[in-house]
Amino acid sequence: MKSSEPDTGHFGVYGGQFVPETLMSPLEELARAYAQSSQDAEFQLELTRLRQHFAGRPTPLFLAQRLSEEVGCKVYLKREDLCHTGAHKINNALGQGLLARQMGKTRLIAETGAGQHGVATATVSALFGLQCEVFMGTEDMQRQALNVVRMELLGARVTPVDSGSRTLKDAINEAMRDWVTNVEDTHYLLGSVLGPHPYPTMVRDFQSVIGREARQQILEYENQLPDLLVACVGGGSNSIGLFHEFLGDDSVRMVGVEAGGKGKQLGEHAARFEGGRVGVLHGTFSYVLQDEQGQVATTHSISAGLDYPSIGPEHAHLRDTGRVQYTSVSDQEALGGFEALSRLEGIIPALESAHAVAYCLKLKEEDGGLTSGDAGSEFPSCLILNLSGRGDKDVEIIRDLRQQ
Ligand SMILES: *Cc1c(COP(=O)(O)O)cnc(C)c1O
């Protein structure tokens, strides 16, 4: 089952372009340029070259043996943590950066939560010799201070955003505001499968390299498809990047793991499918965490990269159709996943990815807790866990927690 009508940017009833008039023509220009680039052999060749020689693709698919014993089935890790700059974000940044250069843009802007997307954008800006400005909530600047320094070292200007909850949502607001005023020379390099068309489709396509590689690799190693795919879901780009290539394979179950934070109350988590209702945020129609008046709610997660009140529109559609199941794990459980992967496999994961690890560790005790679809499926014999990023950026957070 493929998503419907990607050319109009709709996934079932979700998606679309809910933007001010001034952004309609730049979005059309972008959609046109993107459509052309996907037919352009030279563009594709250059993207492939950069993926290999700059980003370090293909990333390995690693059979994690000690973790497998713990989980109760074969667990393969798709090692996006080994990408240049430490997360899957570079896949999208390379694609859009190349596109921006092709479109004659001289300046890239981006929002960032955990700082990984900001670092990826600053990196491709340096690579292509483009100016770069990254908007970041002051709350996130504090918890991801190291990434702020990295961006500055790469030549980017990091602009603090002190409004609202001072996190990702507010950074996106600022980036959109900047784009409206500077569309002539500026490309807005959005970091996940969010925002108005063509972003959700374009970002998904740039991230789908994850699933294409994983499918080939697992067929080579196991001679069959996995029973289950697991990935954490912030905006939804690393998960859709893994899932997309397998959507037509009915035997492959998929689970997206949202941030359960520290409680079930609005404001304590970022589990859009548990506490959210449909609505529009940042130019797209999807599930949004909001209060009774429709005001966008504040969110909480121990991981900045999952701390966002909405979710990509394609996920909303995949959830409604039951093709993908969604669940959440708490901050505490994610910390358990973080520690487990570090100790069992010698791999320190990003706190975001640790949510997916934590879900796998809970598989044995409960296959419930899923917010949609058929929870009573058979126990998997082989699964792929998308390790979206490495944990260096989170070491300070963990140290502070330990000292408490
Ligand atoms: C940004 C980020 C995420 C969340 O974003 P998605 O678009 O949902 O993938 C997850 N993991 C890491 C390591 C990140 O940097």
PDBQT file of the ligand as one rigid body, heavy atoms in Angstrom, charges set to zero:
ROOT
HETATM    1  C1  LIG A 501      15.852  14.552  14.813  1.00  0.00    +0.000 C 
HETATM    2  C2  LIG A 501      16.047  13.209  15.321  1.00  0.00    +0.000 A 
HETATM    3  C3  LIG A 501      14.964  12.314  15.487  1.00  0.00    +0.000 A 
HETATM    4  C4  LIG A 501      13.539  12.689  15.279  1.00  0.00    +0.000 C 
HETATM    5  O1  LIG A 501      13.186  13.140  14.026  1.00  0.00    +0.000 OA
HETATM    6  P1  LIG A 501      12.431  12.257  12.960  1.00  0.00    +0.000 P 
HETATM    7  O2  LIG A 501      12.100  13.203  11.873  1.00  0.00    +0.000 OA
HETATM    8  O3  LIG A 501      11.203  11.696  13.618  1.00  0.00    +0.000 OA
HETATM    9  O4  LIG A 501      13.347  11.184  12.542  1.00  0.00    +0.000 OA
HETATM   10  C5  LIG A 501      15.252  11.018  15.894  1.00  0.00    +0.000 A 
HETATM   11  N1  LIG A 501      16.513  10.625  16.166  1.00  0.00    +0.000 NA
HETATM   12  C6  LIG A 501      17.554  11.458  16.037  1.00  0.00    +0.000 A 
HETATM   13  C7  LIG A 501      18.921  10.949  16.348  1.00  0.00    +0.000 C 
HETATM   14  C8  LIG A 501      17.366  12.771  15.616  1.00  0.00    +0.000 A 
HETATM   15  O5  LIG A 501      18.429  13.584  15.496  1.00  0.00    +0.000 OA
ENDROOT
TORSDOF 0
